[in-house]
Amino acid sequence: MKKVEAIIRPEKLRELIDALRVIEVTGFTVTQAQGRGQQKNTTGVYRGKSYTVNLHHKVKVEIVVSDAKVQETIDTIIKTAQTGEMGDGKIFVLPLLEMYNIRTGKTDETIDELN
C-alpha cells in the first residue's frame, strides 16, 4: 500500500474528485493548506491598503491505494490538476507500513479490496 499526497490548486479539487471516481478511487482526505514554492508573491488591496500574499492557498488530497493502483492515481492527478502554470502543486508517494481500523482495533486489510 502507498499513501499519495497531492498539493493542488483549490479550483481543481472538484474535477480531481470526479476523475478519481472514474478510476474507482473513492476514499481520500482533503485538507485546506497554505504554502510557498516557486509561485511568485501576489499583491492585493484591502480597505485601500495593499498587502503581499506570500503563502498561497492550496488543497492537500491524501489517498491510500494499493501498489497496483499507484501509477494510475498519479497519472490521473497530473492530468486533472495540471494547468501548465507555476503553482500547480506537487505529488508525494509514501510507503504505508500498517493501517488500523479504529472501530475494531484490528489491522485494516480492506484497502486492497477497495482499490
N, CA, C and O atoms as a GROMACS GRO file, in nm:
protein
  460
    1MET      N    1   0.084  -0.117   0.000
    1MET     CA    2   0.000   0.000   0.000
    1MET      C    3   0.088   0.124   0.000
    1MET      O    4   0.200   0.124   0.052
    2LYS      N    5   0.035   0.229  -0.059
    2LYS     CA    6   0.106   0.356  -0.065
    2LYS      C    7   0.009   0.468  -0.027
    2LYS      O    8  -0.113   0.458  -0.045
    3LYS      N    9   0.066   0.574   0.026
    3LYS     CA   10  -0.011   0.696   0.051
    3LYS      C   11   0.034   0.799  -0.051
    3LYS      O   12   0.153   0.832  -0.059
    4VAL      N   13  -0.058   0.849  -0.129
    4VAL     CA   14  -0.031   0.951  -0.230
    4VAL      C   15  -0.085   1.082  -0.176
    4VAL      O   16  -0.204   1.095  -0.148
    5GLU      N   17   0.004   1.181  -0.162
    5GLU     CA   18  -0.036   1.313  -0.116
    5GLU      C   19  -0.017   1.410  -0.232
    5GLU      O   20   0.090   1.418  -0.291
    6ALA      N   21  -0.122   1.482  -0.264
    6ALA     CA   22  -0.116   1.580  -0.373
    6ALA      C   23  -0.152   1.718  -0.320
    6ALA      O   24  -0.256   1.734  -0.254
    7ILE      N   25  -0.068   1.815  -0.347
    7ILE     CA   26  -0.097   1.954  -0.314
    7ILE      C   27  -0.137   2.019  -0.446
    7ILE      O   28  -0.057   2.028  -0.538
    8ILE      N   29  -0.263   2.064  -0.455
    8ILE     CA   30  -0.315   2.116  -0.583
    8ILE      C   31  -0.383   2.251  -0.563
    8ILE      O   32  -0.406   2.296  -0.450
    9ARG      N   33  -0.415   2.313  -0.674
    9ARG     CA   34  -0.492   2.437  -0.673
    9ARG      C   35  -0.635   2.406  -0.626
    9ARG      O   36  -0.692   2.305  -0.668
   10PRO      N   37  -0.693   2.489  -0.542
   10PRO     CA   38  -0.828   2.461  -0.492
   10PRO      C   39  -0.933   2.452  -0.601
   10PRO      O   40  -1.029   2.377  -0.588
   11GLU      N   41  -0.917   2.527  -0.707
   11GLU     CA   42  -1.017   2.526  -0.815
   11GLU      C   43  -1.016   2.396  -0.895
   11GLU      O   44  -1.106   2.372  -0.975
   12LYS      N   45  -0.915   2.311  -0.874
   12LYS     CA   46  -0.906   2.184  -0.944
   12LYS      C   47  -0.962   2.067  -0.862
   12LYS      O   48  -0.966   1.954  -0.911
   13LEU      N   49  -1.004   2.093  -0.739
   13LEU     CA   50  -1.047   1.985  -0.650
   13LEU      C   51  -1.170   1.910  -0.702
   13LEU      O   52  -1.168   1.787  -0.706
   14ARG      N   53  -1.273   1.978  -0.742
   14ARG     CA   54  -1.396   1.912  -0.788
   14ARG      C   55  -1.366   1.823  -0.909
   14ARG      O   56  -1.412   1.710  -0.917
   15GLU      N   57  -1.289   1.875  -1.001
   15GLU     CA   58  -1.251   1.799  -1.121
   15GLU      C   59  -1.170   1.674  -1.083
   15GLU      O   60  -1.188   1.567  -1.141
   16LEU      N   61  -1.079   1.689  -0.984
   16LEU     CA   62  -1.000   1.575  -0.940
   16LEU      C   63  -1.087   1.469  -0.874
   16LEU      O   64  -1.069   1.350  -0.899
   17ILE      N   65  -1.180   1.509  -0.791
   17ILE     CA   66  -1.271   1.414  -0.726
   17ILE      C   67  -1.347   1.334  -0.831
   17ILE      O   68  -1.360   1.212  -0.819
   18ASP      N   69  -1.397   1.401  -0.932
   18ASP     CA   70  -1.470   1.332  -1.040
   18ASP      C   71  -1.379   1.234  -1.114
   18ASP      O   72  -1.422   1.123  -1.148
   19ALA      N   73  -1.255   1.274  -1.141
   19ALA     CA   74  -1.160   1.189  -1.213
   19ALA      C   75  -1.120   1.067  -1.129
   19ALA      O   76  -1.104   0.957  -1.183
   20LEU      N   77  -1.104   1.085  -0.999
   20LEU     CA   78  -1.072   0.973  -0.911
   20LEU      C   79  -1.187   0.872  -0.907
   20LEU      O   80  -1.164   0.751  -0.902
   21ARG      N   81  -1.307   0.923  -0.909
   21ARG     CA   82  -1.424   0.834  -0.909
   21ARG      C   83  -1.425   0.746  -1.034
   21ARG      O   84  -1.461   0.629  -1.028
   22VAL      N   85  -1.385   0.802  -1.148
   22VAL     CA   86  -1.381   0.727  -1.274
   22VAL      C   87  -1.285   0.610  -1.265
   22VAL      O   88  -1.313   0.503  -1.320
   23ILE      N   89  -1.171   0.628  -1.197
   23ILE     CA   90  -1.074   0.518  -1.185
   23ILE      C   91  -1.100   0.435  -1.059
   23ILE      O   92  -1.017   0.353  -1.019
   24GLU      N   93  -1.214   0.456  -0.997
   24GLU     CA   94  -1.262   0.379  -0.881
   24GLU      C   95  -1.175   0.397  -0.757
   24GLU      O   96  -1.156   0.303  -0.679
   25VAL      N   97  -1.122   0.518  -0.739
   25VAL     CA   98  -1.057   0.556  -0.613
   25VAL      C   99  -1.159   0.643  -0.541
   25VAL      O  100  -1.183   0.757  -0.580
   26THR      N  101  -1.218   0.589  -0.435
   26THR     CA  102  -1.328   0.660  -0.371
   26THR      C  103  -1.296   0.714  -0.232
   26THR      O  104  -1.369   0.798  -0.180
   27GLY      N  105  -1.188   0.668  -0.172
   27GLY     CA  106  -1.154   0.714  -0.038
   27GLY      C  107  -1.037   0.809  -0.040
   27GLY      O  108  -0.932   0.778  -0.097
   28PHE      N  109  -1.054   0.925   0.022
   28PHE     CA  110  -0.946   1.023   0.030
   28PHE      C  111  -0.980   1.125   0.137
   28PHE      O  112  -1.094   1.134   0.181
   29THR      N  113  -0.881   1.202   0.178
   29THR     CA  114  -0.898   1.309   0.276
   29THR      C  115  -0.854   1.439   0.211
   29THR      O  116  -0.752   1.443   0.141
   30VAL      N  117  -0.930   1.545   0.233
   30VAL     CA  118  -0.897   1.676   0.177
   30VAL      C  119  -0.876   1.775   0.292
   30VAL      O  120  -0.956   1.783   0.385
   31THR      N  121  -0.765   1.849   0.285
   31THR     CA  122  -0.730   1.947   0.386
   31THR      C  123  -0.698   2.079   0.318
   31THR      O  124  -0.629   2.082   0.216
   32GLN      N  125  -0.747   2.188   0.375
   32GLN     CA  126  -0.710   2.321   0.326
   32GLN      C  127  -0.565   2.347   0.368
   32GLN      O  128  -0.527   2.313   0.481
   33ALA      N  129  -0.486   2.405   0.281
   33ALA     CA  130  -0.345   2.428   0.312
   33ALA      C  131  -0.299   2.562   0.256
   33ALA      O  132  -0.360   2.617   0.165
   34GLN      N  133  -0.192   2.612   0.312
   34GLN     CA  134  -0.124   2.729   0.259
   34GLN      C  135   0.022   2.692   0.246
   34GLN      O  136   0.076   2.618   0.329
   35GLY      N  137   0.086   2.742   0.144
   35GLY     CA  138   0.226   2.705   0.126
   35GLY      C  139   0.301   2.799   0.037
   35GLY      O  140   0.248   2.896  -0.017
   36ARG      N  141   0.427   2.767   0.023
   36ARG     CA  142   0.518   2.850  -0.054
   36ARG      C  143   0.607   2.760  -0.136
   36ARG      O  144   0.666   2.666  -0.083
   37GLY      N  145   0.616   2.786  -0.264
   37GLY     CA  146   0.704   2.714  -0.353
   37GLY      C  147   0.768   2.813  -0.448
   37GLY      O  148   0.817   2.918  -0.406
   38GLN      N  149   0.768   2.779  -0.576
   38GLN     CA  150   0.826   2.869  -0.676
   38GLN      C  151   0.728   2.975  -0.724
   38GLN      O  152   0.768   3.071  -0.790
   39GLN      N  153   0.600   2.958  -0.691
   39GLN     CA  154   0.499   3.055  -0.734
   39GLN      C  155   0.530   3.192  -0.672
   39GLN      O  156   0.564   3.202  -0.554
   40LYS      N  157   0.520   3.295  -0.753
   40LYS     CA  158   0.558   3.429  -0.709
   40LYS      C  159   0.455   3.488  -0.613
   40LYS      O  160   0.338   3.447  -0.610
   41ASN      N  161   0.502   3.585  -0.535
   41ASN     CA  162   0.411   3.658  -0.447
   41ASN      C  163   0.308   3.733  -0.530
   41ASN      O  164   0.334   3.770  -0.644
   42THR      N  165   0.192   3.754  -0.472
   42THR     CA  166   0.092   3.839  -0.535
   42THR      C  167   0.058   3.951  -0.439
   42THR      O  168   0.081   3.939  -0.318
   43THR      N  169   0.004   4.058  -0.492
   43THR     CA  170  -0.037   4.169  -0.406
   43THR      C  171  -0.187   4.185  -0.417
   43THR      O  172  -0.248   4.155  -0.520
   44GLY      N  173  -0.245   4.234  -0.310
   44GLY     CA  174  -0.388   4.260  -0.307
   44GLY      C  175  -0.412   4.392  -0.238
   44GLY      O  176  -0.322   4.452  -0.181
   45VAL      N  177  -0.537   4.436  -0.244
   45VAL     CA  178  -0.575   4.560  -0.178
   45VAL      C  179  -0.693   4.530  -0.088
   45VAL      O  180  -0.792   4.472  -0.132
   46TYR      N  181  -0.683   4.571   0.038
   46TYR     CA  182  -0.792   4.554   0.134
   46TYR      C  183  -0.812   4.685   0.205
   46TYR      O  184  -0.722   4.736   0.270
   47ARG      N  185  -0.933   4.740   0.192
   47ARG     CA  186  -0.968   4.869   0.252
   47ARG      C  187  -0.868   4.978   0.216
   47ARG      O  188  -0.827   5.059   0.299
   48GLY      N  189  -0.830   4.977   0.089
   48GLY     CA  190  -0.743   5.081   0.038
   48GLY      C  191  -0.594   5.062   0.064
   48GLY      O  192  -0.513   5.143   0.019
   49LYS      N  193  -0.558   4.958   0.136
   49LYS     CA  194  -0.416   4.934   0.164
   49LYS      C  195  -0.371   4.809   0.090
   49LYS      O  196  -0.440   4.708   0.090
   50SER      N  197  -0.253   4.817   0.027
   50SER     CA  198  -0.203   4.700  -0.045
   50SER      C  199  -0.126   4.610   0.051
   50SER      O  200  -0.068   4.655   0.150
   51TYR      N  201  -0.129   4.481   0.020
   51TYR     CA  202  -0.059   4.382   0.101
   51TYR      C  203  -0.001   4.276   0.008
   51TYR      O  204  -0.047   4.260  -0.105
   52THR      N  205   0.098   4.205   0.057
   52THR     CA  206   0.164   4.099  -0.019
   52THR      C  207   0.119   3.963   0.032
   52THR      O  208   0.118   3.938   0.152
   53VAL      N  209   0.082   3.876  -0.062
   53VAL     CA  210   0.046   3.739  -0.028
   53VAL      C  211   0.166   3.652  -0.062
   53VAL      O  212   0.199   3.634  -0.179
   54ASN      N  213   0.232   3.597   0.041
   54ASN     CA  214   0.347   3.512   0.014
   54ASN      C  215   0.321   3.366   0.052
   54ASN      O  216   0.407   3.281   0.030
   55LEU      N  217   0.205   3.336   0.108
   55LEU     CA  218   0.159   3.200   0.127
   55LEU      C  219   0.036   3.182   0.040
   55LEU      O  220  -0.060   3.258   0.052
   56HIS      N  221   0.037   3.083  -0.045
   56HIS     CA  222  -0.071   3.064  -0.142
   56HIS      C  223  -0.167   2.956  -0.094
   56HIS      O  224  -0.126   2.855  -0.038
   57HIS      N  225  -0.295   2.980  -0.117
   57HIS     CA  226  -0.399   2.885  -0.077
   57HIS      C  227  -0.393   2.762  -0.168
   57HIS      O  228  -0.396   2.774  -0.290
   58LYS      N  229  -0.385   2.644  -0.107
   58LYS     CA  230  -0.381   2.517  -0.179
   58LYS      C  231  -0.473   2.417  -0.110
   58LYS      O  232  -0.529   2.445  -0.004
   59VAL      N  233  -0.488   2.302  -0.171
   59VAL     CA  234  -0.563   2.192  -0.113
   59VAL      C  235  -0.473   2.069  -0.112
   59VAL      O  236  -0.405   2.040  -0.210
   60LYS      N  237  -0.473   1.998   0.000
   60LYS     CA  238  -0.395   1.875   0.012
   60LYS      C  239  -0.492   1.757   0.007
   60LYS      O  240  -0.585   1.749   0.087
   61VAL      N  241  -0.469   1.668  -0.088
   61VAL     CA  242  -0.552   1.548  -0.103
   61VAL      C  243  -0.465   1.428  -0.067
   61VAL      O  244  -0.360   1.407  -0.127
   62GLU      N  245  -0.510   1.350   0.031
   62GLU     CA  246  -0.438   1.231   0.075
   62GLU      C  247  -0.518   1.108   0.035
   62GLU      O  248  -0.636   1.096   0.067
   63ILE      N  249  -0.451   1.017  -0.035
   63ILE     CA  250  -0.518   0.898  -0.089
   63ILE      C  251  -0.434   0.776  -0.054
   63ILE      O  252  -0.313   0.774  -0.078
   64VAL      N  253  -0.496   0.673   0.001
   64VAL     CA  254  -0.428   0.546   0.026
   64VAL      C  255  -0.476   0.448  -0.080
   64VAL      O  256  -0.595   0.423  -0.094
   65VAL      N  257  -0.380   0.393  -0.155
   65VAL     CA  258  -0.414   0.299  -0.263
   65VAL      C  259  -0.322   0.178  -0.258
   65VAL      O  260  -0.213   0.182  -0.200
   66SER      N  261  -0.366   0.070  -0.320
   66SER     CA  262  -0.282  -0.048  -0.333
   66SER      C  263  -0.167  -0.016  -0.429
   66SER      O  264  -0.176   0.077  -0.509
   67ASP      N  265  -0.060  -0.094  -0.420
   67ASP     CA  266   0.056  -0.072  -0.507
   67ASP      C  267   0.017  -0.076  -0.654
   67ASP      O  268   0.072  -0.002  -0.736
   68ALA      N  269  -0.078  -0.161  -0.689
   68ALA     CA  270  -0.120  -0.175  -0.828
   68ALA      C  271  -0.191  -0.051  -0.880
   68ALA      O  272  -0.201  -0.032  -1.002
   69LYS      N  273  -0.242   0.033  -0.791
   69LYS     CA  274  -0.322   0.149  -0.831
   69LYS      C  275  -0.244   0.281  -0.824
   69LYS      O  276  -0.297   0.386  -0.862
   70VAL      N  277  -0.120   0.276  -0.778
   70VAL     CA  278  -0.044   0.399  -0.755
   70VAL      C  279  -0.022   0.479  -0.883
   70VAL      O  280  -0.055   0.597  -0.887
   71GLN      N  281   0.033   0.417  -0.987
   71GLN     CA  282   0.067   0.492  -1.108
   71GLN      C  283  -0.057   0.550  -1.175
   71GLN      O  284  -0.053   0.663  -1.224
   72GLU      N  285  -0.165   0.475  -1.178
   72GLU     CA  286  -0.290   0.525  -1.238
   72GLU      C  287  -0.341   0.646  -1.159
   72GLU      O  288  -0.393   0.741  -1.218
   73THR      N  289  -0.327   0.642  -1.028
   73THR     CA  290  -0.370   0.754  -0.944
   73THR      C  291  -0.285   0.876  -0.971
   73THR      O  292  -0.338   0.987  -0.985
   74ILE      N  293  -0.155   0.859  -0.978
   74ILE     CA  294  -0.063   0.970  -1.006
   74ILE      C  295  -0.094   1.030  -1.143
   74ILE      O  296  -0.103   1.152  -1.156
   75ASP      N  297  -0.109   0.946  -1.244
   75ASP     CA  298  -0.138   0.994  -1.379
   75ASP      C  299  -0.268   1.073  -1.382
   75ASP      O  300  -0.277   1.174  -1.451
   76THR      N  301  -0.368   1.027  -1.308
   76THR     CA  302  -0.497   1.095  -1.304
   76THR      C  303  -0.483   1.231  -1.237
   76THR      O  304  -0.542   1.329  -1.284
   77ILE      N  305  -0.408   1.239  -1.129
   77ILE     CA  306  -0.388   1.367  -1.061
   77ILE      C  307  -0.318   1.466  -1.154
   77ILE      O  308  -0.361   1.581  -1.165
   78ILE      N  309  -0.212   1.422  -1.220
   78ILE     CA  310  -0.137   1.511  -1.309
   78ILE      C  311  -0.227   1.558  -1.423
   78ILE      O  312  -0.233   1.678  -1.453
   79LYS      N  313  -0.295   1.467  -1.486
   79LYS     CA  314  -0.382   1.501  -1.600
   79LYS      C  315  -0.491   1.599  -1.559
   79LYS      O  316  -0.526   1.689  -1.635
   80THR      N  317  -0.544   1.582  -1.440
   80THR     CA  318  -0.656   1.664  -1.395
   80THR      C  319  -0.613   1.799  -1.338
   80THR      O  320  -0.677   1.900  -1.365
   81ALA      N  321  -0.506   1.801  -1.259
   81ALA     CA  322  -0.469   1.921  -1.185
   81ALA      C  323  -0.371   2.012  -1.259
   81ALA      O  324  -0.347   2.125  -1.216
   82GLN      N  325  -0.315   1.965  -1.367
   82GLN     CA  326  -0.212   2.043  -1.438
   82GLN      C  327  -0.272   2.156  -1.519
   82GLN      O  328  -0.365   2.136  -1.598
   83THR      N  329  -0.218   2.278  -1.498
   83THR     CA  330  -0.258   2.394  -1.579
   83THR      C  331  -0.143   2.442  -1.666
   83THR      O  332  -0.164   2.516  -1.762
   84GLY      N  333  -0.021   2.399  -1.632
   84GLY     CA  334   0.096   2.445  -1.705
   84GLY      C  335   0.156   2.571  -1.645
   84GLY      O  336   0.258   2.621  -1.694
   85GLU      N  337   0.094   2.623  -1.541
   85GLU     CA  338   0.142   2.745  -1.475
   85GLU      C  339   0.217   2.708  -1.348
   85GLU      O  340   0.197   2.601  -1.291
   86MET      N  341   0.304   2.798  -1.305
   86MET     CA  342   0.372   2.779  -1.178
   86MET      C  343   0.267   2.774  -1.068
   86MET      O  344   0.171   2.851  -1.070
   87GLY      N  345   0.285   2.685  -0.971
   87GLY     CA  346   0.190   2.675  -0.861
   87GLY      C  347   0.089   2.564  -0.877
   87GLY      O  348  -0.007   2.555  -0.800
   88ASP      N  349   0.109   2.477  -0.978
   88ASP     CA  350   0.017   2.363  -0.997
   88ASP      C  351   0.024   2.264  -0.882
   88ASP      O  352  -0.075   2.196  -0.855
   89GLY      N  353   0.137   2.255  -0.812
   89GLY     CA  354   0.146   2.170  -0.694
   89GLY      C  355   0.248   2.060  -0.705
   89GLY      O  356   0.332   2.058  -0.795
   90LYS      N  357   0.240   1.966  -0.612
   90LYS     CA  358   0.333   1.854  -0.603
   90LYS      C  359   0.257   1.728  -0.566
   90LYS      O  360   0.146   1.733  -0.513
   91ILE      N  361   0.319   1.614  -0.596
   91ILE     CA  362   0.266   1.483  -0.556
   91ILE      C  363   0.378   1.412  -0.479
   91ILE      O  364   0.492   1.408  -0.524
   92PHE      N  365   0.343   1.356  -0.364
   92PHE     CA  366   0.437   1.279  -0.283
   92PHE      C  367   0.380   1.138  -0.268
   92PHE      O  368   0.261   1.120  -0.247
   93VAL      N  369   0.467   1.038  -0.280
   93VAL     CA  370   0.426   0.899  -0.263
   93VAL      C  371   0.507   0.840  -0.149
   93VAL      O  372   0.630   0.844  -0.149
   94LEU      N  373   0.435   0.786  -0.050
   94LEU     CA  374   0.500   0.732   0.069
   94LEU      C  375   0.456   0.587   0.091
   94LEU      O  376   0.342   0.551   0.063
   95PRO      N  377   0.549   0.504   0.140
   95PRO     CA  378   0.509   0.367   0.173
   95PRO      C  379   0.420   0.369   0.297
   95PRO      O  380   0.439   0.450   0.387
   96LEU      N  381   0.324   0.281   0.300
   96LEU     CA  382   0.234   0.270   0.414
   96LEU      C  383   0.259   0.134   0.479
   96LEU      O  384   0.228   0.031   0.420
   97LEU      N  385   0.314   0.135   0.597
   97LEU     CA  386   0.356   0.011   0.662
   97LEU      C  387   0.239  -0.063   0.726
   97LEU      O  388   0.227  -0.185   0.713
   98GLU      N  389   0.153   0.011   0.794
   98GLU     CA  390   0.040  -0.051   0.861
   98GLU      C  391  -0.079   0.043   0.858
   98GLU      O  392  -0.065   0.164   0.845
   99MET      N  393  -0.197  -0.017   0.871
   99MET     CA  394  -0.319   0.062   0.876
   99MET      C  395  -0.415  -0.010   0.970
   99MET      O  396  -0.432  -0.131   0.962
  100TYR      N  397  -0.478   0.066   1.060
  100TYR     CA  398  -0.568   0.007   1.158
  100TYR      C  399  -0.707   0.067   1.146
  100TYR      O  400  -0.723   0.185   1.116
  101ASN      N  401  -0.806  -0.015   1.169
  101ASN     CA  402  -0.945   0.029   1.175
  101ASN      C  403  -0.971   0.071   1.319
  101ASN      O  404  -0.958  -0.011   1.410
  102ILE      N  405  -1.009   0.196   1.340
  102ILE     CA  406  -1.029   0.246   1.476
  102ILE      C  407  -1.147   0.175   1.543
  102ILE      O  408  -1.140   0.144   1.662
  103ARG      N  409  -1.253   0.150   1.470
  103ARG     CA  410  -1.371   0.086   1.527
  103ARG      C  411  -1.340  -0.052   1.584
  103ARG      O  412  -1.382  -0.084   1.695
  104THR      N  413  -1.266  -0.134   1.507
  104THR     CA  414  -1.238  -0.271   1.550
  104THR      C  415  -1.104  -0.286   1.622
  104THR      O  416  -1.084  -0.382   1.696
  105GLY      N  417  -1.014  -0.192   1.601
  105GLY     CA  418  -0.881  -0.200   1.659
  105GLY      C  419  -0.790  -0.299   1.588
  105GLY      O  420  -0.679  -0.325   1.634
  106LYS      N  421  -0.836  -0.354   1.478
  106LYS     CA  422  -0.760  -0.455   1.406
  106LYS      C  423  -0.689  -0.393   1.285
  106LYS      O  424  -0.725  -0.285   1.238
  107THR      N  425  -0.588  -0.464   1.237
  107THR     CA  426  -0.521  -0.423   1.114
  107THR      C  427  -0.623  -0.420   1.002
  107THR      O  428  -0.702  -0.513   0.985
  108ASP      N  429  -0.620  -0.312   0.925
  108ASP     CA  430  -0.720  -0.294   0.820
  108ASP      C  431  -0.662  -0.341   0.687
  108ASP      O  432  -0.573  -0.277   0.631
  109GLU      N  433  -0.713  -0.450   0.637
  109GLU     CA  434  -0.667  -0.507   0.510
  109GLU      C  435  -0.762  -0.471   0.395
  109GLU      O  436  -0.739  -0.513   0.281
  110THR      N  437  -0.866  -0.395   0.422
  110THR     CA  438  -0.969  -0.370   0.321
  110THR      C  439  -0.922  -0.279   0.209
  110THR      O  440  -0.991  -0.270   0.107
  111ILE      N  441  -0.811  -0.212   0.223
  111ILE     CA  442  -0.766  -0.121   0.119
  111ILE      C  443  -0.744  -0.195  -0.013
  111ILE      O  444  -0.773  -0.140  -0.119
  112ASP      N  445  -0.694  -0.317  -0.008
  112ASP     CA  446  -0.672  -0.394  -0.131
  112ASP      C  447  -0.804  -0.427  -0.198
  112ASP      O  448  -0.809  -0.438  -0.321
  113GLU      N  449  -0.909  -0.443  -0.120
  113GLU     CA  450  -1.041  -0.472  -0.177
  113GLU      C  451  -1.102  -0.349  -0.240
  113GLU      O  452  -1.176  -0.359  -0.339
  114LEU      N  453  -1.072  -0.230  -0.185
  114LEU     CA  454  -1.133  -0.107  -0.233
  114LEU      C  455  -1.069  -0.056  -0.361
  114LEU      O  456  -1.137  -0.001  -0.447
  115ASN      N  457  -0.939  -0.075  -0.374
  115ASN     CA  458  -0.869  -0.017  -0.488
  115ASN      C  459  -0.808  -0.127  -0.570
  115ASN      O  460  -0.744  -0.100  -0.672
   0.00000   0.00000   0.00000
